[in-house]
Amino acid sequence: MKLIGSMTEQYYREYLIELNRSLFRDQSMKGLLGTIQQAFSEMKTAYILGITPDQGEDVYTILINNDFIAYIELDRYNLETEPMIETKPVKDYKRGLSRIGQIQLAVAMDLAERN
């Protein structure tokens, strides 16, 4: 998908940059960052595409190095619980996305390339 500089793209660009800063700077994201670094030692860039709160866990959808999508499920209350991690190629993830989801992914991939 070609980016055209639309307001939607700008919104997602600002949103993804803020989440990225939060991932690397906020104490509250320390557990997630540690999980990413441990599971994906080759990680250079990581952009959070989505956060889904569940009953006792949070599920994060993350673009890693423009290579693949990682789904990481972290227990919200027991930090000792082993996180569940699944990965999916970007092309497979992209296949089921809405137009807005495709724009968000394209912006995240653009940011990762520039990072």
Summary of the structure (lengths in Angstrom):
residues: 115
radius of gyration: 14.0
end to end distance: 19.2
largest distance: 44.2
contacts: 302
relative contact order: 0.19
helix: 47%
strand: 26%
